Amino acid sequence: MTDADVSDVIVVGAGLAGLVATYELVQAGRRVVVVDQESAANLGGQAFWSLGGLFLVDSPEQRRLRIKDSYELALQDWLGSAGFDREREDHWPRQWAEAYVGFAAGEKRSYLRDLGLRVMATVGWAERGSGMAWGHGNSVPRFHLTWGTGPEVVRVFAEPVLAAVERGLVTFKHRHQVDDLIVEGGAAVGVRGTVLEPCELTRGLKSSRTRAGDFELRAQAVVVTSGGIGGNPELVRKNWPVERFGRVPEKMITGVPAHVDGRMLEITEAAGGNIVNRDRMWHYTEGIQNWDPIWPAHGIRILPGPSSLWLDATGKRLPVPLFPGFDSLGTLKHIVGTGYDHTWFILTQSIIEKEFALSGSEQNPDFTGKDVRLLLSRIKKGAPAPVDAFKNKGADFVVRDNLRDLVDGMNALGTSPALAFDQVEREVVARDRELDNTFSKDMQIMAIRNGRTYLSDKVMRIAKPHKLQDPAHGPMIAVRLNLLTRKTLGGLETNLDSQVIRPDETVFDGLYAAGEVAGFGGGGVHGYNALEGTFLGGCIFSGRAAGRALARDLG
């Protein structure tokens, strides 16, 4: 008997959304074939590499920290960030947004907890926003870090799916690259494509695309969960919203593996699915080149606290409210508008020790490995070991004892234009003068002090305000920051059951999409901006919707 004879559903993509959809299907006793162009070593896809941040609203963790959150406040933040303004393309994303915030304020935590997932007691305050109550950003801390980071988020779904393999409910077809959807009578009934040669590379490395054969699989329905375009620089540039962000950057480093290539978007569109909001994307401005790269042009994002002085390529301070950790895309637009693709942080040893974290499961071995002893080492003097490794080995870091030598070291990196010492000194001195009093007109200093009123940030995340040239807090450090590709915010249009919509607004029978390929739901649940901690949750929510709808509706 072949897989086609026994399968109810084909899932294209073995990332988080695909695993969640498969989990829900096997809970209902459905038979699933999971097709993926990568090897079994890459199970979980990009989610494995993530920090495991989860957007939760009015959680017990928040309440214990005296954070007052609510569905209404979270939805206000979401809609203020999303800026939905397209009548047709935002029809389903608006509904997904309301449903997802409701999920985050309700069942999400218990759903994951019942699977065995736990979050840290502290709650992070990510993407603090543009400075207006109705505008972009999180009004309160909502970033719940998974104990175990991305690998743990993957594990709680992968383990029951792998157990279903043993029971004969799930079959994995690794190294199977889908080239076409099979559509008969207006309905998706299968996939066909290329069997790729076996690959023994470890997770994340760019794999071969050498053909070893062909395949065709059929089922009652197909779920596309193949991810976004962040690992495909050409596709990022093709979809770049010049009218909104400005010119296409000449240099961007890459925050996701090469297999995040966007192939299935074009394939699904060719079969009759509708793509909406393809110009919406989410990239970071605090990227550093990985000194120990895994995939091509591998970049890591600094998760900064608010204290570093942020200068553009010419040494001018970024304008209000473009402070570290506040408004990712607002900062991106400003940087692109300067005509250069890089910026600089200037900070101190005291700041790097307390405020620098690195995105990625592999950069946080204590959280990822659930190692309490290693976690406690963070309270000791000195930066966390992965941060210290970048400080000592990273191509973008300069460490000196005084500002003049620091600027000379920045210029020695050979990045154009050369920085004028007088200009950098003017910015540093002006900023430092604002620390002579407990009050200030400098809005970044005000933001630092506001952030420290949140106990968790005061203790663990934000350094006590001090002058950058104070030798007691030295040495001084400069970090060259690169633009870093990451997420696709638009994608396949889907209804609340994750069914793909056709251009004529009708449902594409038999075809579903979830995760980043569907803009994390509806073809763009985030609108123009994201609130952070929302990408994994979007994969979970949309994958769950697809799996449950199919489990309910299949004959």
C-alpha positions as CSV (number, residue, x, y, z in Angstrom):
1,M,0.0,0.0,0.0
2,T,1.4,3.5,-0.9
3,D,1.3,6.6,1.2
4,A,-1.2,8.1,-1.3
5,D,-3.6,5.2,-0.5
6,V,-3.6,5.9,3.3
7,S,-3.1,9.6,3.7
8,D,-5.8,12.1,4.6
9,V,-3.6,15.2,4.4
10,I,-0.2,16.3,2.9
11,V,1.7,18.9,4.9
12,V,4.3,20.7,2.9
13,G,7.0,21.9,5.4
14,A,8.3,20.3,8.6
15,G,8.7,23.6,10.5
16,L,6.7,24.6,13.6
17,A,3.4,25.4,11.8
18,G,3.6,22.1,9.9
19,L,4.3,20.2,13.1
20,V,1.3,21.9,14.9
21,A,-1.1,21.1,12.0
22,T,0.1,17.5,12.0
23,Y,-0.2,17.2,15.8
24,E,-3.8,18.4,15.6
25,L,-4.6,16.0,12.8
26,V,-3.1,12.9,14.5
27,Q,-5.0,13.8,17.7
28,A,-8.1,13.2,15.6
29,G,-6.7,10.0,14.2
30,R,-6.0,11.4,10.7
31,R,-3.2,10.1,8.6
32,V,-0.6,12.6,7.4
33,V,2.4,12.7,5.0
34,V,4.9,15.5,5.9
35,V,7.0,16.6,2.9
36,D,10.1,18.7,3.3
37,Q,13.0,19.6,1.1
38,E,15.5,19.4,4.0
39,S,16.8,16.4,6.0
40,A,15.4,15.1,9.2
41,A,18.1,17.0,11.0
42,N,16.2,20.2,10.2
43,L,12.9,19.2,11.9
44,G,11.3,22.3,13.3
45,G,12.7,24.6,10.7
46,Q,13.5,28.2,11.7
47,A,11.6,27.9,15.0
48,F,14.5,25.7,16.3
49,W,16.9,28.6,16.0
50,S,14.6,31.1,17.7
51,L,14.8,32.5,21.2
52,G,11.4,31.0,21.9
53,G,9.6,34.3,22.8
54,L,5.9,34.1,23.2
55,F,3.4,36.9,23.2
56,L,1.0,36.4,26.1
57,V,-1.6,38.8,27.5
58,D,-2.6,39.1,31.2
59,S,-0.6,36.0,32.1
60,P,0.2,34.9,35.7
61,E,3.8,35.9,35.0
62,Q,2.7,39.4,34.2
63,R,0.4,39.6,37.2
64,R,3.1,38.5,39.6
65,L,5.3,41.3,38.3
66,R,2.4,43.8,38.8
67,I,2.0,44.3,35.1
68,K,-1.6,45.3,34.3
69,D,-2.5,44.0,30.9
70,S,-5.7,43.2,29.1
71,Y,-7.2,42.0,25.8
72,E,-8.3,45.6,25.1
73,L,-4.9,47.1,25.7
74,A,-3.1,44.4,23.7
75,L,-5.6,44.8,20.8
76,Q,-5.1,48.5,20.9
77,D,-1.3,48.0,20.7
78,W,-1.7,45.4,17.9
79,L,-4.0,47.5,15.7
80,G,-1.9,50.6,16.4
81,S,1.1,48.7,15.2
82,A,-0.6,46.9,12.3
83,G,-2.0,50.0,10.7
84,F,-4.4,48.0,8.6
85,D,-5.4,50.2,5.6
86,R,-6.2,47.9,2.7
87,E,-9.8,47.1,2.2
88,R,-9.3,43.8,0.4
89,E,-5.9,42.6,1.5
90,D,-6.5,43.4,5.2
91,H,-10.0,41.8,5.3
92,W,-8.8,38.5,6.8
93,P,-5.7,39.8,8.6
94,R,-7.9,42.1,10.7
95,Q,-10.0,39.1,11.8
96,W,-6.9,37.0,12.4
97,A,-5.5,39.8,14.6
98,E,-8.6,40.0,16.8
99,A,-8.7,36.2,17.1
100,Y,-5.0,35.8,17.8
101,V,-4.9,38.5,20.5
102,G,-7.9,36.7,22.1
103,F,-5.9,33.4,21.9
104,A,-2.9,35.1,23.6
105,A,-5.1,36.5,26.3
106,G,-6.9,33.2,26.8
107,E,-6.2,29.6,25.8
108,K,-2.7,30.0,24.5
109,R,-0.8,29.6,27.7
110,S,-2.8,26.6,29.0
111,Y,-2.7,24.9,25.5
112,L,1.1,25.0,25.5
113,R,1.4,24.3,29.2
114,D,-0.6,21.1,28.8
115,L,1.9,20.0,26.2
116,G,4.7,20.5,28.7
117,L,6.0,23.9,27.8
118,R,7.1,26.3,30.5
119,V,8.0,30.0,30.4
120,M,10.4,32.0,32.5
121,A,9.1,34.0,35.5
122,T,10.4,37.3,34.1
123,V,8.7,39.0,31.2
124,G,10.6,41.0,28.6
125,W,9.6,44.4,27.3
126,A,10.3,44.1,23.6
127,E,9.5,46.6,20.8
128,R,8.6,49.5,23.1
129,G,7.2,51.6,20.3
130,S,7.0,54.9,18.6
131,G,6.0,57.0,21.6
132,M,2.2,57.3,21.2
133,A,-0.5,55.4,23.0
134,W,-2.4,54.7,19.8
135,G,0.8,54.0,17.8
136,H,3.2,51.2,17.3
137,G,4.6,49.2,20.2
138,N,4.0,47.2,23.4
139,S,2.5,49.4,26.2
140,V,3.7,46.8,28.7
141,P,6.1,43.8,28.9
142,R,4.6,40.8,27.1
143,F,7.7,38.8,25.9
144,H,7.6,35.5,27.7
145,L,10.8,33.5,27.2
146,T,10.4,29.7,26.8
147,W,12.5,27.7,29.3
148,G,14.3,25.7,26.6
149,T,14.0,28.4,23.9
150,G,13.1,27.4,20.3
151,P,14.1,23.8,20.5
152,E,11.6,23.3,23.4
153,V,8.8,24.9,21.4
154,V,9.6,22.5,18.6
155,R,9.9,19.5,21.0
156,V,6.5,19.7,22.6
157,F,4.9,19.2,19.1
158,A,7.6,17.1,17.5
159,E,7.5,14.4,20.1
160,P,3.8,13.4,19.8
161,V,4.2,13.7,16.0
162,L,7.2,11.3,16.0
163,A,5.2,9.0,18.3
164,A,2.5,9.0,15.7
165,V,5.1,7.8,13.1
166,E,5.5,4.7,15.2
167,R,1.7,4.2,15.2
168,G,1.6,4.5,11.4
169,L,-0.4,7.8,11.4
170,V,2.5,10.0,10.1
171,T,5.0,9.5,7.3
172,F,7.9,11.9,6.8
173,K,9.2,12.5,3.3
174,H,12.5,14.3,3.8
175,R,14.5,15.6,0.8
176,H,11.3,15.9,-1.2
177,Q,11.1,19.3,-2.9
178,V,7.6,20.2,-4.0
179,D,7.5,21.7,-7.5
180,D,3.8,21.7,-8.2
181,L,0.4,21.4,-6.5
182,I,-1.9,18.9,-8.1
183,V,-5.3,20.5,-8.7
184,E,-8.3,18.6,-10.1
185,G,-11.8,19.9,-10.3
186,G,-10.8,23.1,-8.7
187,A,-9.5,21.4,-5.6
188,A,-6.0,20.6,-4.3
189,V,-5.5,16.8,-4.3
190,G,-1.8,16.4,-4.0
191,V,1.8,17.5,-4.8
192,R,4.5,16.5,-7.1
193,G,8.1,17.3,-7.2
194,T,11.8,16.3,-7.0
195,V,13.5,13.8,-4.8
196,L,16.8,15.4,-3.8
197,E,20.0,13.5,-3.2
198,P,20.5,12.3,0.4
199,C,22.1,14.9,2.7
200,E,24.0,14.3,5.9
201,L,24.8,17.9,6.8
202,T,24.0,19.2,10.3
203,R,21.0,21.5,10.9
204,G,21.1,24.9,9.2
205,L,23.8,24.3,6.6
206,K,22.9,25.0,3.0
207,S,22.0,21.7,1.4
208,S,22.4,20.3,-2.1
209,R,19.6,20.7,-4.7
210,T,20.9,17.8,-6.9
211,R,18.0,15.7,-8.3
212,A,17.8,12.0,-7.5
213,G,14.3,11.3,-8.8
214,D,10.6,12.4,-8.9
215,F,7.6,11.9,-6.7
216,E,3.9,12.4,-6.7
217,L,1.6,12.2,-3.6
218,R,-2.1,12.5,-3.3
219,A,-4.5,13.1,-0.4
220,Q,-7.8,14.8,0.5
221,A,-6.1,18.1,1.3
222,V,-2.8,19.9,1.2
223,V,-1.5,22.2,3.9
224,V,1.4,24.6,2.9
225,T,3.6,25.5,5.8
226,S,6.9,26.2,4.0
227,G,8.0,29.5,5.7
228,G,8.9,32.9,4.3
229,I,11.5,34.5,2.1
230,G,14.1,35.8,4.6
231,G,16.8,33.3,3.4
232,N,16.4,34.4,-0.3
233,P,18.1,37.8,-0.7
234,E,16.9,38.1,-4.3
235,L,13.3,37.7,-3.3
236,V,13.7,40.1,-0.4
237,R,15.0,42.7,-2.8
238,K,12.3,42.0,-5.4
239,N,9.5,42.6,-2.8
240,W,11.3,45.5,-1.0
241,P,8.7,48.3,-0.4
242,V,10.7,51.2,-1.9
243,E,7.8,53.6,-1.5
244,R,7.7,53.0,2.3
245,F,11.3,52.0,3.3
246,G,13.2,53.8,0.6
247,R,16.0,52.4,-1.6
248,V,16.9,48.7,-1.6
249,P,19.9,48.2,0.7
250,E,23.1,47.1,-1.0
251,K,24.2,45.0,2.0
252,M,22.1,42.9,4.3
253,I,23.2,39.9,6.3
254,T,20.9,36.9,6.7
255,G,19.0,36.0,9.9
256,V,17.6,32.6,8.7
257,P,18.9,29.5,6.9
258,A,19.0,29.3,3.1
259,H,16.1,26.9,3.0
260,V,13.8,29.8,4.0
261,D,13.6,30.5,0.3
262,G,9.9,31.4,-0.5
263,R,9.6,28.8,-3.3
264,M,6.1,27.6,-2.2
265,L,4.7,31.1,-2.4
266,E,5.2,31.2,-6.2
267,I,4.2,27.6,-6.6
268,T,0.9,28.1,-4.7
269,E,0.2,31.3,-6.5
270,A,0.7,29.6,-9.9
271,A,-1.9,26.9,-8.8
272,G,-4.5,29.6,-8.0
273,G,-3.8,30.8,-4.5
274,N,-3.9,34.5,-3.7
275,I,-0.9,36.3,-2.2
276,V,-1.6,39.6,-0.4
277,N,0.6,42.2,1.3
278,R,3.8,40.8,-0.3
279,D,5.5,44.2,0.3
280,R,5.2,43.8,4.1
281,M,8.3,42.4,5.8
282,W,10.2,42.5,9.1
283,H,13.9,43.0,9.2
284,Y,16.2,44.0,12.0
285,T,18.7,46.9,12.3
286,E,20.9,45.5,15.0
287,G,22.6,42.7,13.1
288,I,26.1,41.5,13.6
289,Q,28.1,39.1,11.5
290,N,28.4,35.7,13.1
291,W,32.0,34.9,13.9
292,D,31.1,31.2,13.7
293,P,28.6,31.1,10.8
294,I,26.3,28.2,10.0
295,W,24.4,29.4,6.9
296,P,25.4,31.9,4.2
297,A,26.0,35.5,5.4
298,H,24.8,34.3,8.8
299,G,23.9,37.2,11.0
300,I,22.8,37.4,14.7
301,R,20.5,40.1,16.1
302,I,21.5,42.0,19.3
303,L,18.5,42.2,21.6
304,P,19.5,45.5,23.2
305,G,18.5,47.3,26.3
306,P,17.8,51.0,25.9
307,S,21.1,52.6,27.0
308,S,23.5,52.4,24.0
309,L,24.1,55.6,22.1
310,W,22.9,54.9,18.5
311,L,24.8,56.8,15.7
312,D,24.2,56.7,12.0
313,A,27.1,56.0,9.6
314,T,28.2,59.6,9.7
315,G,28.3,59.8,13.5
316,K,25.0,61.6,14.0
317,R,22.6,60.4,16.7
318,L,19.4,58.7,15.5
319,P,16.4,60.9,16.2
320,V,13.6,60.4,18.8
321,P,12.1,57.8,19.3
322,L,14.6,55.6,17.5
323,F,16.2,54.2,20.6
324,P,17.5,50.6,20.9
325,G,14.6,48.2,21.2
326,F,11.8,50.6,20.4
327,D,10.8,50.7,16.8
328,S,12.4,48.3,14.4
329,L,10.9,49.3,11.1
330,G,10.9,53.1,11.9
331,T,14.6,52.7,12.5
332,L,15.1,50.7,9.4
333,K,13.4,53.4,7.3
334,H,15.6,56.1,8.8
335,I,18.8,54.1,8.3
336,V,18.0,53.4,4.6
337,G,17.3,57.1,4.2
338,T,20.8,58.1,5.3
339,G,22.2,56.5,2.2
340,Y,24.2,53.9,4.2
341,D,23.4,50.4,5.3
342,H,25.1,50.4,8.7
343,T,24.9,52.2,12.0
344,W,26.9,52.2,15.3
345,F,26.3,51.6,19.0
346,I,28.5,53.2,21.5
347,L,28.3,51.8,25.0
348,T,30.4,50.7,28.0
349,Q,31.3,47.4,29.6
350,S,28.6,48.0,32.2
351,I,26.0,48.3,29.5
352,I,27.1,45.2,27.5
353,E,27.1,43.1,30.7
354,K,23.5,43.9,31.6
355,E,21.8,44.9,28.4
356,F,23.2,42.8,25.5
357,A,21.4,39.6,24.7
358,L,21.7,37.7,21.4
359,S,18.8,36.3,19.5
360,G,18.9,32.6,18.8
361,S,18.7,29.3,20.7
362,E,22.4,28.6,20.1
363,Q,23.4,31.9,21.6
364,N,21.7,31.2,24.9
365,P,23.0,27.8,26.0
366,D,21.7,28.3,29.6
367,F,18.1,28.9,28.6
368,T,18.2,26.4,25.7
369,G,19.8,23.7,27.8
370,K,17.7,24.4,30.9
371,D,20.9,24.8,32.8
372,V,20.1,26.5,36.1
373,R,23.8,26.7,37.2
374,L,24.8,28.3,33.9
375,L,21.8,30.7,34.1
376,L,22.9,31.8,37.5
377,S,26.3,32.7,36.1
378,R,24.6,35.7,34.4
379,I,24.5,37.5,37.7
380,K,28.3,37.4,38.0
381,K,30.4,40.2,36.7
382,G,31.1,40.1,33.0
383,A,29.0,39.6,29.9
384,P,27.4,36.2,29.2
385,A,29.9,34.0,27.4
386,P,28.3,34.1,23.9
387,V,28.2,38.0,24.1
388,D,31.8,38.0,25.3
389,A,32.8,35.8,22.4
390,F,31.3,38.3,20.0
391,K,33.0,41.1,21.8
392,N,36.4,39.4,21.5
393,K,36.0,37.7,18.1
394,G,33.3,39.5,16.2
395,A,34.2,41.5,13.1
396,D,31.9,44.3,14.2
397,F,33.2,45.0,17.7
398,V,35.8,47.6,18.8
399,V,36.9,47.9,22.4
400,R,39.1,50.7,23.7
401,D,39.9,52.6,26.9
402,N,38.9,56.1,25.6
403,L,36.8,57.7,23.0
404,R,39.5,58.9,20.6
405,D,41.0,55.5,20.4
406,L,37.5,54.0,20.0
407,V,36.8,56.2,17.0
408,D,40.2,55.3,15.5
409,G,39.3,51.7,16.0
410,M,35.9,52.2,14.3
411,N,37.5,53.7,11.3
412,A,40.1,50.9,11.2
413,L,37.3,48.5,10.3
414,G,37.3,50.2,6.9
415,T,33.6,51.0,6.7
416,S,32.8,54.1,4.6
417,P,32.4,56.9,5.5
418,A,35.2,57.6,7.9
419,L,33.9,59.0,11.2
420,A,35.0,62.4,12.4
421,F,36.1,62.3,16.0
422,D,34.7,65.8,16.7
423,Q,31.2,64.7,15.5
424,V,31.2,61.6,17.6
425,E,32.6,63.4,20.6
426,R,29.9,66.1,20.3
427,E,27.2,63.4,20.5
428,V,28.7,61.6,23.4
429,V,29.4,64.7,25.5
430,A,25.9,66.1,24.9
431,R,24.4,62.9,26.0
432,D,26.6,62.6,29.1
433,R,25.8,66.1,30.3
434,E,22.2,65.1,30.6
435,L,23.2,62.7,33.5
436,D,24.2,65.4,35.9
437,N,20.7,65.6,37.2
438,T,18.0,63.0,38.0
439,F,15.8,64.8,35.4
440,S,16.5,65.4,31.8
441,K,15.1,66.7,28.5
442,D,16.9,63.8,26.7
443,M,14.1,61.4,25.8
444,Q,16.4,58.4,25.7
445,I,17.5,59.1,29.3
446,M,13.9,59.5,30.2
447,A,13.1,56.1,28.5
448,I,15.9,54.5,30.5
449,R,14.6,55.7,33.8
450,N,11.1,54.8,32.8
451,G,12.2,51.3,31.9
452,R,13.9,50.9,35.3
453,T,10.6,51.5,37.1
454,Y,9.8,48.0,35.9
455,L,11.5,45.9,38.6
456,S,12.5,43.0,36.3
457,D,14.3,45.4,33.9
458,K,15.9,47.3,36.8
459,V,17.4,44.1,38.2
460,M,18.3,42.2,35.1
461,R,18.0,44.2,31.9
462,I,18.8,48.0,32.2
463,A,22.1,49.3,33.5
464,K,22.1,52.1,36.0
465,P,22.4,55.4,34.0
466,H,26.0,56.5,33.7
467,K,28.3,58.6,31.5
468,L,29.8,56.7,28.5
469,Q,33.2,58.2,29.2
470,D,33.2,57.3,32.9
471,P,36.3,55.0,33.3
472,A,34.6,53.2,36.2
473,H,32.2,51.7,33.7
474,G,34.8,51.0,30.9
475,P,36.2,50.0,28.6
476,M,34.2,51.8,25.9
477,I,32.8,49.6,23.2
478,A,31.6,50.3,19.6
479,V,29.5,47.9,17.6
480,R,28.9,48.2,13.9
481,L,25.3,47.2,13.2
482,N,24.1,45.7,9.9
483,L,20.7,45.3,8.4
484,L,19.5,41.7,9.0
485,T,16.8,39.9,7.0
486,R,14.2,38.0,9.0
487,K,10.4,37.6,8.6
488,T,7.8,37.8,5.8
489,L,4.7,39.7,7.1
490,G,2.5,39.1,4.0
491,G,1.7,35.8,2.3
492,L,-1.1,33.5,1.2
493,E,-4.5,34.8,2.0
494,T,-6.4,32.5,4.3
495,N,-9.7,32.5,6.2
496,L,-9.9,31.7,10.0
497,D,-9.8,28.0,9.2
498,S,-6.5,28.6,7.3
499,Q,-8.1,27.8,4.0
500,V,-6.4,29.5,1.1
501,I,-8.4,32.1,-0.7
502,R,-8.4,32.6,-4.5
503,P,-8.1,36.0,-6.2
504,D,-11.8,36.0,-6.7
505,E,-12.3,35.8,-2.9
506,T,-13.6,32.2,-3.0
507,V,-12.2,29.3,-1.0
508,F,-9.6,27.1,-2.7
509,D,-11.0,23.7,-1.9
510,G,-8.6,21.3,-0.3
511,L,-5.8,23.9,0.1
512,Y,-4.7,25.3,3.5
513,A,-1.7,27.4,4.6
514,A,-0.3,28.3,8.0
515,G,2.7,30.0,9.5
516,E,5.0,32.5,7.8
517,V,3.9,31.4,4.3
518,A,0.4,32.8,5.2
519,G,1.8,35.9,6.9
520,F,1.3,34.0,10.1
521,G,-2.4,34.0,9.4
522,G,-4.7,35.6,6.9
523,G,-1.9,36.8,4.6
524,G,-0.6,39.3,7.1
525,V,-1.9,39.2,10.7
526,H,0.8,41.8,11.8
527,G,-0.1,44.4,9.2
528,Y,2.9,46.7,8.8
529,N,4.6,46.1,12.1
530,A,5.1,43.3,14.7
531,L,5.1,43.4,18.5
532,E,7.7,40.6,19.0
533,G,7.1,37.3,20.5
534,T,4.4,36.9,17.9
535,F,6.0,34.9,15.2
536,L,6.1,31.5,16.9
537,G,2.7,32.1,18.3
538,G,1.4,32.9,14.8
539,C,2.8,29.6,13.6
540,I,1.1,27.7,16.5
541,F,-2.3,29.5,16.1
542,S,-2.5,29.2,12.3
543,G,-1.2,25.6,12.3
544,R,-3.7,24.7,14.9
545,A,-6.5,26.3,13.0
546,A,-5.6,24.3,9.9
547,G,-5.3,21.0,11.7
548,R,-8.5,21.4,13.6
549,A,-10.5,22.5,10.6
550,L,-9.3,19.5,8.6
551,A,-9.9,17.1,11.4
552,R,-13.4,18.4,11.7
553,D,-14.3,18.6,8.0
554,L,-12.6,15.7,6.2
555,G,-14.8,12.8,5.2
